[in-house]
Amino acid sequence: MRRRPEAGGMDSSVLVLNQNYEPLNICDLRRALCLVFLGKADILVPNHRLIRSPSQEVECPSVIRLRYTVHRPPPQVRLTRREVFRRDGYICQYCGQQAVHLTLDHVVPRHRGGKHCWENLVTACTRCNHRKGGRTLEEAGMHLLRPPTRPRASPYYFLEGRIQSSPEEWWPFLPGQLRR
């Protein structure tokens, strides 16, 4: 197979694997080449393109593996509006209705000492949110379908939002739910 030179493609994505072949990150081509040249990573899968300088030709990587193990803490799901909706299944936690216009509600209102945290936020339809107002559940005579908890992140949570359509050469290194 004939390789073609790459023209200005330093922003293409490269899959970075830990020493144990676990997906660790996605970086751009420039960062991947720096890791390879510094002896910190090896190219596992080339993307069959070349970068040429006046003195040398360099094969571009598609997948690299670090030569050392990077220990990282387990990923945590970020507290965002979208993640609260996802945790609650886009369903009002007071009436069980799947509404088009959903809001976030603090179970214990903030002006009453409630915190802005996973255990105090739920998805609510506008009607239920107005009905509850700034009162507690007992004062409003309402109850939750299920208590709010912090969701657990999958080990590959950090990659889920960054992989739109993964190249086929990445598939042997990705878990099934990330292949698209």
N, C-alpha and C positions, 0 to 999 in steps of 0.2 A: 504494500500500500504506500502510495506517495504522500508525503507530508507537505502541507502548505504553510507558508510563513504567516504568522499572526500580525495583523496590522492594528495597533491601538487597542487590543483586547485585554488590558491589564485589570479590568473590572469583572472578568468572568469568575464564577464561583468555584471554590475548591472545598471538598469535604475533608475535614481534619479528623483523624482517628487517634485515639489514645494508644498507648503501647499494646494494650490488650485487644485492639481492634474495635473498641467501643466508639460509636460516633461521639465526638466531643464538641465540634463547632463547624461552622461554615465561614470561610474567609475568602478574601479576594486573591487573585493570582499573584499580585505583588507581594502580599504577606507570605503566601505559600512558598514562593521562590526564595524569599529571605530566610525562611526556616530551613529550606533545603540547603542553600549555600552556606549557612552557618553551621551545618552539620547537626541540626536539631531534629530533622525529619527526613524520611525517605519517600521517594515517589513510588506508590504502589500501582497506580493506574494512570498512564499518560493520556492526554486528550488528543494526541496525534496532531498537535500544532507546534510550530517552532517560533521562537523569538530570536531574531538575528541581531547581533551587534557587529561592528567592524571586525572584531577578533574571534567571535565564537557564535555557535548556535546552541540554544538551550531548549530542551523539550519541556513543554508546559504540562503541569500535573493536573489531573482531575480529582485524584484521591491521594492524600499523603498520610503517613503514619508517624507519629512522634516517636523518638528513640527513648523517651523516658515517660514514666507514668505521671499523669496530672491527677492529683486527688482533689475532688471538688465536693462541696456539700450537696446534699440532695436538693433538687430544685424546689422552689416554693412558687405557688400560683400567685400572681400579682393581684392585688385587690383593685380591680377595675370594674366599672359598670358592666361591661360585656361579660366578664368572668362571673359576676354575681348572677346575671341573667342565665348564663350557661349552666351554672350549678343548680339553679332552681328550675331548669327546663323551660324557661320562658313562660312560666305559669304563675299567676298571682298566688302567693302563699297564704292568703286569707280566704278567698272564695274558690280557688281552683280553676278559674277561668283563664284560657289562653287568649290574652288580649293583644291588640295591635300596638297600643300605646301603653308601655309599661314604665313604672317609675321604681326608684329605690326607696325603701322605708326603713327608718331606724326603729327597731322593736322598742327599745327604751330611748325616748327622744333625747337628742343631744342637749337640749336646755335642761334636762333632768339628770344629766350626768352620763348619758349613754355615749359609748365610744364609737368611733368610725372604724369598725373592725368586722371581720367575717362573721363572728358570732352575734352581731347586732344588726346586720343588714339583710333584708329580704326583698324579693321582687314583689311589687304590688301593682294592681291595676289602678287607674286614676280614681275610680269610684271608691275603692276600699281605702286608698291612701287619704282621700279627703274625709271619709267617714271616721277614720282613726284619728286624724289630725295630730295634735301634739300630746296625745294622751297615751297612757300605758295600755297594754292589752286588756287588763282587768277593768280599767275605767271605761274603755270603749266597748266592752262586752264582746271582744273578738278573740279568736284563737288561731294559731298557726297550723298549717297542714303538717309541717315537720319542722323541728328546730333547726336553725341555721348553724352550719359547721364550716370549718375551713376545709376546702377540697384538697385532696391529695394530688400531687403532680406526678405524671408518669416520668420515668427516668429520661425521656426524650422530650419533655415539655418545652425546653429551650429551643428545640429544633422545629417544633410543629408549626409555628408561625412563619418560619423563615424558608421553608421548603415549599415552593409553589408547585413545581413539577420537577421532580428529581431526575437527572439523567440516568439512563439505563446502567451505565457503568458504576453508579453508586449503589444499585439495588442489592448486590451481595453483602453490603456492609450496613444496610438499614433494616430495622425491624419492619414487619409487614404493614403496620398501620401508617408508616411514613412513605411507603412507595406509592407513587402516582404516575 
